[in-house]
Every structure is written in C-alpha cells, then in structure tokens.
Amino acid sequence: MSGNDYLKFMTEQVVSYIDLPSEERKKRKEAQRKQNSLYTTRWFGMLPFTLKIMFQKENSR
C-alpha cells in the first residue's frame, strides 16, 4: 500500500468516525472496553482485574 493510499484510507476512517452521532461513539467505546476486559480475563485470569482494582484504590487515596 502506498503512502497516498494509506493517507486516503485513514482520512476516510476519521471522517466516518466524526460523522457518527456522539451516542454511537460512546456505545462503541463502551463495547470496546468490555471486549478488552474480557480478553485480558480470558488469557490471564483474575490477575489483571486484581491489579486494576488495586491501582484504582491507590489513586483514589
């Protein structure tokens, strides 16, 4: 893929994302967060979840 083709592709992706309503963008972000958390739990068990909770508690102090 040449540089111009890649630039065209990325521009199309950005424009299509910007054209989405804000509610749809929020739904996509939330779905991606859920998918990422399921992936880490599936591959690494409860360890990432435990570390995440520990870091959140430390940051809230």
TORKE-309193 format. One record per residue (C-alpha): residue in three letters; x, y, z. Coordinates in pm, whole numbers, padded with zeros to 5 digits, always signed. Example, Ala and Ser with C-alpha at 12.3 -4.5 7.8 and 13.67 -1.06 7.14 Angstrom:
2
ALA+01230-00450+00780 SER+01367-00106+00714 
% end
This chain:
61
MET+00000+00000+00000 SER+00149+00332-00100 GLY+00159+00635+00125 ASN-00121+00809-00063 ASP-00349+00506-00037 TYR-00284+00479+00335 LEU-00349+00851+00387 LYS-00674+00823+00192 PHE-00783+00521+00400 MET-00703+00692+00730 THR-00883+01011+00623 GLU-01194+00810+00534 GLN-01184+00635+00871 VAL-01151+00961+01065 VAL-01428+01132+00868 SER-01665+00837+00912 TYR-01595+00835+01288 ILE-01652+01210+01319 ASP-01980+01184+01127 LEU-02121+00939+01383 PRO-02356+01078+01649 SER-02194+01118+01990 GLU-02419+00849+02142 GLU-02299+00594+01885 ARG-01935+00683+01959 LYS-01997+00634+02332 LYS-02157+00295+02265 ARG-01858+00187+02056 LYS-01613+00295+02326 GLU-01807+00109+02593 ALA-01827-00205+02379 GLN-01452-00189+02317 ARG-01381-00153+02690 LYS-01593-00459+02766 GLN-01424-00658+02490 ASN-01077-00564+02615 SER-01157-00661+02972 LEU-01295-00997+02861 TYR-00981-01060+02658 THR-00746-00995+02948 THR-00953-01207+03184 ARG-00972-01493+02938 TRP-00597-01505+02878 PHE-00457-01409+03215 GLY-00728-01495+03467 MET-00814-01266+03754 LEU-00465-01117+03794 PRO-00521-00813+03564 PHE-00855-00742+03729 THR-00698-00758+04076 LEU-00414-00526+03975 LYS-00659-00283+03818 ILE-00864-00267+04140 MET-00550-00220+04350 PHE-00426+00068+04134 GLN-00768+00234+04137 LYS-00775+00221+04518 GLU-00424+00369+04541 ASN-00509+00651+04303 SER-00828+00741+04488 ARG-00642+00798+04817 
% end
